[in-house]
Amino acid sequence: MQLKGKKVFVLGERDGVQAQAIAECIKATGAEIVYMDTQCFV
């Protein structure tokens, strides 16, 4: 998947993978993080 130059919304889950971890992986692809949040889906 080509993400370089794309804008990305990152939604993480408190008991799973948090948004900060996902965002670090996404940044490595060259994408721009527009919004990042970790939620609790109970």
PDB file of N, CA, C and O in Angstrom:
ATOM      1  N   MET A   1       0.848  -1.174   0.000  1.00  0.00           N
ATOM      2  CA  MET A   1       0.000   0.000   0.000  1.00  0.00           C
ATOM      3  C   MET A   1       0.895   1.240   0.000  1.00  0.00           C
ATOM      4  O   MET A   1       1.810   1.348   0.817  1.00  0.00           O
ATOM      5  N   GLN A   2       0.639   2.146  -0.889  1.00  0.00           N
ATOM      6  CA  GLN A   2       1.409   3.378  -0.993  1.00  0.00           C
ATOM      7  C   GLN A   2       0.752   4.476  -0.156  1.00  0.00           C
ATOM      8  O   GLN A   2      -0.345   4.931  -0.481  1.00  0.00           O
ATOM      9  N   LEU A   3       1.416   4.903   0.920  1.00  0.00           N
ATOM     10  CA  LEU A   3       0.868   5.950   1.781  1.00  0.00           C
ATOM     11  C   LEU A   3       1.638   7.253   1.693  1.00  0.00           C
ATOM     12  O   LEU A   3       1.206   8.260   2.255  1.00  0.00           O
ATOM     13  N   LYS A   4       2.769   7.258   1.000  1.00  0.00           N
ATOM     14  CA  LYS A   4       3.585   8.461   0.913  1.00  0.00           C
ATOM     15  C   LYS A   4       2.773   9.614   0.327  1.00  0.00           C
ATOM     16  O   LYS A   4       2.190   9.496  -0.752  1.00  0.00           O
ATOM     17  N   GLY A   5       2.745  10.740   1.062  1.00  0.00           N
ATOM     18  CA  GLY A   5       2.014  11.914   0.608  1.00  0.00           C
ATOM     19  C   GLY A   5       0.534  11.908   0.961  1.00  0.00           C
ATOM     20  O   GLY A   5      -0.171  12.872   0.663  1.00  0.00           O
ATOM     21  N   LYS A   6       0.053  10.848   1.587  1.00  0.00           N
ATOM     22  CA  LYS A   6      -1.369  10.762   1.959  1.00  0.00           C
ATOM     23  C   LYS A   6      -1.570  11.346   3.357  1.00  0.00           C
ATOM     24  O   LYS A   6      -0.628  11.422   4.146  1.00  0.00           O
ATOM     25  N   LYS A   7      -2.796  11.754   3.656  1.00  0.00           N
ATOM     26  CA  LYS A   7      -3.174  12.232   4.985  1.00  0.00           C
ATOM     27  C   LYS A   7      -3.931  11.101   5.681  1.00  0.00           C
ATOM     28  O   LYS A   7      -4.808  10.476   5.083  1.00  0.00           O
ATOM     29  N   VAL A   8      -3.590  10.839   6.950  1.00  0.00           N
ATOM     30  CA  VAL A   8      -4.114   9.664   7.640  1.00  0.00           C
ATOM     31  C   VAL A   8      -4.710  10.038   8.987  1.00  0.00           C
ATOM     32  O   VAL A   8      -4.133  10.833   9.728  1.00  0.00           O
ATOM     33  N   PHE A   9      -5.871   9.461   9.304  1.00  0.00           N
ATOM     34  CA  PHE A   9      -6.472   9.525  10.635  1.00  0.00           C
ATOM     35  C   PHE A   9      -6.090   8.234  11.333  1.00  0.00           C
ATOM     36  O   PHE A   9      -6.251   7.154  10.766  1.00  0.00           O
ATOM     37  N   VAL A  10      -5.583   8.330  12.558  1.00  0.00           N
ATOM     38  CA  VAL A  10      -5.165   7.146  13.305  1.00  0.00           C
ATOM     39  C   VAL A  10      -6.053   6.995  14.532  1.00  0.00           C
ATOM     40  O   VAL A  10      -6.105   7.882  15.385  1.00  0.00           O
ATOM     41  N   LEU A  11      -6.749   5.867  14.615  1.00  0.00           N
ATOM     42  CA  LEU A  11      -7.573   5.551  15.786  1.00  0.00           C
ATOM     43  C   LEU A  11      -7.027   4.284  16.420  1.00  0.00           C
ATOM     44  O   LEU A  11      -6.998   3.223  15.797  1.00  0.00           O
ATOM     45  N   GLY A  12      -6.599   4.409  17.659  1.00  0.00           N
ATOM     46  CA  GLY A  12      -6.088   3.259  18.388  1.00  0.00           C
ATOM     47  C   GLY A  12      -7.078   2.827  19.449  1.00  0.00           C
ATOM     48  O   GLY A  12      -8.104   3.470  19.670  1.00  0.00           O
ATOM     49  N   GLU A  13      -6.748   1.722  20.100  1.00  0.00           N
ATOM     50  CA  GLU A  13      -7.622   1.174  21.140  1.00  0.00           C
ATOM     51  C   GLU A  13      -6.802   0.983  22.402  1.00  0.00           C
ATOM     52  O   GLU A  13      -5.690   0.457  22.355  1.00  0.00           O
ATOM     53  N   ARG A  14      -7.349   1.409  23.528  1.00  0.00           N
ATOM     54  CA  ARG A  14      -6.626   1.413  24.793  1.00  0.00           C
ATOM     55  C   ARG A  14      -6.099   0.040  25.176  1.00  0.00           C
ATOM     56  O   ARG A  14      -4.957  -0.070  25.623  1.00  0.00           O
ATOM     57  N   ASP A  15      -6.888  -1.000  25.017  1.00  0.00           N
ATOM     58  CA  ASP A  15      -6.480  -2.347  25.408  1.00  0.00           C
ATOM     59  C   ASP A  15      -5.833  -3.122  24.263  1.00  0.00           C
ATOM     60  O   ASP A  15      -5.447  -4.279  24.434  1.00  0.00           O
ATOM     61  N   GLY A  16      -5.716  -2.499  23.119  1.00  0.00           N
ATOM     62  CA  GLY A  16      -5.085  -3.144  21.961  1.00  0.00           C
ATOM     63  C   GLY A  16      -3.872  -2.347  21.549  1.00  0.00           C
ATOM     64  O   GLY A  16      -2.985  -2.092  22.363  1.00  0.00           O
ATOM     65  N   VAL A  17      -3.825  -1.954  20.296  1.00  0.00           N
ATOM     66  CA  VAL A  17      -2.704  -1.162  19.785  1.00  0.00           C
ATOM     67  C   VAL A  17      -3.075   0.311  19.912  1.00  0.00           C
ATOM     68  O   VAL A  17      -4.078   0.760  19.356  1.00  0.00           O
ATOM     69  N   GLN A  18      -2.259   1.052  20.646  1.00  0.00           N
ATOM     70  CA  GLN A  18      -2.541   2.470  20.867  1.00  0.00           C
ATOM     71  C   GLN A  18      -2.176   3.299  19.645  1.00  0.00           C
ATOM     72  O   GLN A  18      -1.333   2.909  18.837  1.00  0.00           O
ATOM     73  N   ALA A  19      -2.828   4.451  19.528  1.00  0.00           N
ATOM     74  CA  ALA A  19      -2.649   5.322  18.363  1.00  0.00           C
ATOM     75  C   ALA A  19      -1.204   5.752  18.174  1.00  0.00           C
ATOM     76  O   ALA A  19      -0.747   5.864  17.037  1.00  0.00           O
ATOM     77  N   GLN A  20      -0.474   5.996  19.251  1.00  0.00           N
ATOM     78  CA  GLN A  20       0.912   6.442  19.132  1.00  0.00           C
ATOM     79  C   GLN A  20       1.771   5.391  18.424  1.00  0.00           C
ATOM     80  O   GLN A  20       2.628   5.737  17.612  1.00  0.00           O
ATOM     81  N   ALA A  21       1.546   4.125  18.727  1.00  0.00           N
ATOM     82  CA  ALA A  21       2.305   3.050  18.086  1.00  0.00           C
ATOM     83  C   ALA A  21       1.961   2.949  16.593  1.00  0.00           C
ATOM     84  O   ALA A  21       2.846   2.776  15.755  1.00  0.00           O
ATOM     85  N   ILE A  22       0.685   3.057  16.278  1.00  0.00           N
ATOM     86  CA  ILE A  22       0.258   3.007  14.877  1.00  0.00           C
ATOM     87  C   ILE A  22       0.836   4.198  14.116  1.00  0.00           C
ATOM     88  O   ILE A  22       1.314   4.052  12.991  1.00  0.00           O
ATOM     89  N   ALA A  23       0.790   5.381  14.740  1.00  0.00           N
ATOM     90  CA  ALA A  23       1.274   6.599  14.096  1.00  0.00           C
ATOM     91  C   ALA A  23       2.760   6.505  13.764  1.00  0.00           C
ATOM     92  O   ALA A  23       3.183   6.975  12.707  1.00  0.00           O
ATOM     93  N   GLU A  24       3.550   5.913  14.638  1.00  0.00           N
ATOM     94  CA  GLU A  24       4.984   5.772  14.364  1.00  0.00           C
ATOM     95  C   GLU A  24       5.217   4.901  13.134  1.00  0.00           C
ATOM     96  O   GLU A  24       6.107   5.184  12.332  1.00  0.00           O
ATOM     97  N   CYS A  25       4.434   3.858  12.984  1.00  0.00           N
ATOM     98  CA  CYS A  25       4.551   2.996  11.799  1.00  0.00           C
ATOM     99  C   CYS A  25       4.118   3.744  10.538  1.00  0.00           C
ATOM    100  O   CYS A  25       4.762   3.631   9.495  1.00  0.00           O
ATOM    101  N   ILE A  26       3.037   4.500  10.634  1.00  0.00           N
ATOM    102  CA  ILE A  26       2.516   5.250   9.491  1.00  0.00           C
ATOM    103  C   ILE A  26       3.510   6.329   9.054  1.00  0.00           C
ATOM    104  O   ILE A  26       3.721   6.537   7.860  1.00  0.00           O
ATOM    105  N   LYS A  27       4.123   7.020  10.038  1.00  0.00           N
ATOM    106  CA  LYS A  27       5.104   8.064   9.710  1.00  0.00           C
ATOM    107  C   LYS A  27       6.266   7.498   8.910  1.00  0.00           C
ATOM    108  O   LYS A  27       6.810   8.177   8.039  1.00  0.00           O
ATOM    109  N   ALA A  28       6.648   6.271   9.196  1.00  0.00           N
ATOM    110  CA  ALA A  28       7.762   5.633   8.485  1.00  0.00           C
ATOM    111  C   ALA A  28       7.460   5.435   7.000  1.00  0.00           C
ATOM    112  O   ALA A  28       8.381   5.286   6.197  1.00  0.00           O
ATOM    113  N   THR A  29       6.178   5.433   6.626  1.00  0.00           N
ATOM    114  CA  THR A  29       5.804   5.262   5.221  1.00  0.00           C
ATOM    115  C   THR A  29       5.814   6.581   4.453  1.00  0.00           C
ATOM    116  O   THR A  29       5.727   6.591   3.225  1.00  0.00           O
ATOM    117  N   GLY A  30       5.923   7.705   5.187  1.00  0.00           N
ATOM    118  CA  GLY A  30       5.927   9.010   4.533  1.00  0.00           C
ATOM    119  C   GLY A  30       4.576   9.689   4.528  1.00  0.00           C
ATOM    120  O   GLY A  30       4.419  10.743   3.911  1.00  0.00           O
ATOM    121  N   ALA A  31       3.594   9.108   5.206  1.00  0.00           N
ATOM    122  CA  ALA A  31       2.260   9.710   5.273  1.00  0.00           C
ATOM    123  C   ALA A  31       2.232  10.806   6.342  1.00  0.00           C
ATOM    124  O   ALA A  31       3.083  10.839   7.231  1.00  0.00           O
ATOM    125  N   GLU A  32       1.253  11.695   6.247  1.00  0.00           N
ATOM    126  CA  GLU A  32       1.074  12.772   7.216  1.00  0.00           C
ATOM    127  C   GLU A  32      -0.070  12.403   8.160  1.00  0.00           C
ATOM    128  O   GLU A  32      -1.169  12.080   7.708  1.00  0.00           O
ATOM    129  N   ILE A  33       0.184  12.452   9.459  1.00  0.00           N
ATOM    130  CA  ILE A  33      -0.839  12.164  10.461  1.00  0.00           C
ATOM    131  C   ILE A  33      -1.659  13.435  10.663  1.00  0.00           C
ATOM    132  O   ILE A  33      -1.129  14.452  11.112  1.00  0.00           O
ATOM    133  N   VAL A  34      -2.957  13.381  10.332  1.00  0.00           N
ATOM    134  CA  VAL A  34      -3.835  14.536  10.460  1.00  0.00           C
ATOM    135  C   VAL A  34      -4.513  14.536  11.823  1.00  0.00           C
ATOM    136  O   VAL A  34      -4.697  15.592  12.428  1.00  0.00           O
ATOM    137  N   TYR A  35      -4.881  13.361  12.304  1.00  0.00           N
ATOM    138  CA  TYR A  35      -5.575  13.231  13.574  1.00  0.00           C
ATOM    139  C   TYR A  35      -5.168  11.910  14.211  1.00  0.00           C
ATOM    140  O   TYR A  35      -5.062  10.889  13.531  1.00  0.00           O
ATOM    141  N   MET A  36      -4.941  11.936  15.527  1.00  0.00           N
ATOM    142  CA  MET A  36      -4.530  10.730  16.234  1.00  0.00           C
ATOM    143  C   MET A  36      -5.242  10.696  17.577  1.00  0.00           C
ATOM    144  O   MET A  36      -5.227  11.682  18.313  1.00  0.00           O
ATOM    145  N   ASP A  37      -5.873   9.556  17.905  1.00  0.00           N
ATOM    146  CA  ASP A  37      -6.573   9.421  19.176  1.00  0.00           C
ATOM    147  C   ASP A  37      -6.633   7.965  19.577  1.00  0.00           C
ATOM    148  O   ASP A  37      -6.750   7.076  18.734  1.00  0.00           O
ATOM    149  N   THR A  38      -6.550   7.732  20.878  1.00  0.00           N
ATOM    150  CA  THR A  38      -6.712   6.387  21.429  1.00  0.00           C
ATOM    151  C   THR A  38      -8.028   6.359  22.189  1.00  0.00           C
ATOM    152  O   THR A  38      -8.255   7.194  23.065  1.00  0.00           O
ATOM    153  N   GLN A  39      -8.888   5.416  21.867  1.00  0.00           N
ATOM    154  CA  GLN A  39     -10.203   5.307  22.485  1.00  0.00           C
ATOM    155  C   GLN A  39     -10.299   4.030  23.301  1.00  0.00           C
ATOM    156  O   GLN A  39      -9.477   3.124  23.166  1.00  0.00           O
ATOM    157  N   CYS A  40     -11.310   3.975  24.145  1.00  0.00           N
ATOM    158  CA  CYS A  40     -11.611   2.761  24.909  1.00  0.00           C
ATOM    159  C   CYS A  40     -12.967   2.243  24.396  1.00  0.00           C
ATOM    160  O   CYS A  40     -14.007   2.848  24.657  1.00  0.00           O
ATOM    161  N   PHE A  41     -12.942   1.134  23.675  1.00  0.00           N
ATOM    162  CA  PHE A  41     -14.154   0.571  23.083  1.00  0.00           C
ATOM    163  C   PHE A  41     -14.644  -0.566  23.969  1.00  0.00           C
ATOM    164  O   PHE A  41     -14.342  -1.733  23.718  1.00  0.00           O
ATOM    165  N   VAL A  42     -15.396  -0.222  25.000  1.00  0.00           N
ATOM    166  CA  VAL A  42     -15.922  -1.244  25.924  1.00  0.00           C
ATOM    167  C   VAL A  42     -17.411  -1.379  25.729  1.00  0.00           C
ATOM    168  O   VAL A  42     -18.052  -2.183  26.405  1.00  0.00           O
TER     169      VAL A  42
END
